[in-house]
Each structure stands twice: as structure tokens, then as C-alpha cells.
Amino acid sequence: MTSVLCVFRCKAGADDFAIGMNDVLGMHDVITQNPVAYFPLFVSVPEERLTRDAFKKLCVTHRSVDGSNKAVEEEDTLYSWEVFLLNVEG
């Protein structure tokens, strides 16, 4: 029963994470549709260390025109993405 409670306690956060990842180029959908390609990022492989640069190489960012409303939102998203990458590396 404890493990079930833990899963459901984390589910809201996991769902928010998936929504946020989809806000950034539909990344959650891309990852779930291509799980083998992203397997090394989410599964610990002793010979390979997941680094910020290795994770970042898998993603390409296409930015909106500077000064547009979208560009302002993208700046916030990219900042959060960089924080996430630093946490992954840590």
C-alpha cells in the first residue's frame, strides 16, 4: 500500500512535468514515441555519465523573434531548461 501512495503522491508532479516538457517542443511526446533513443538519458548506465552537454545535444531550440511575446516566454522556459540540465548533471 505504501508504494501505491508514493506513486499517486508523485503523479501530480509527474503530470506537471510531462505538460511542461510538451510545452517545450513537445518533448514529452517525442521522448515517449522514441524511448530507445532517449533510454540512456533516463536509465543509469555505469559506463556512461549523463552530462548537461550530452543531454543538450539531443535537443534543438528554435527561438521566436527577439522582442515578441513568445520570445519573452521562451526566455523563462530556457532558463528553467538550463536549471533542469544543471540538476541532471548534479
Rosetta blueprint (number, residue, H / E / L):
1 M L
2 T H
3 S H
4 V H
5 L H
6 C H
7 V H
8 F H
9 R H
10 C H
11 K H
12 A H
13 G H
14 A H
15 D H
16 D H
17 F H
18 A H
19 I H
20 G H
21 M H
22 N H
23 D H
24 V L
25 L L
26 G L
27 M H
28 H H
29 D H
30 V H
31 I H
32 T H
33 Q H
34 N L
35 P H
36 V H
37 A H
38 Y H
39 F H
40 P H
41 L H
42 F H
43 V L
44 S L
45 V E
46 P L
47 E L
48 E E
49 R L
50 L L
51 T L
52 R H
53 D H
54 A H
55 F H
56 K H
57 K H
58 L L
59 C L
60 V L
61 T L
62 H L
63 R L
64 S L
65 V L
66 D L
67 G L
68 S L
69 N H
70 K H
71 A H
72 V H
73 E H
74 E H
75 E H
76 D H
77 T H
78 L H
79 Y H
80 S H
81 W H
82 E H
83 V H
84 F H
85 L H
86 L H
87 N H
88 V H
89 E H
90 G L
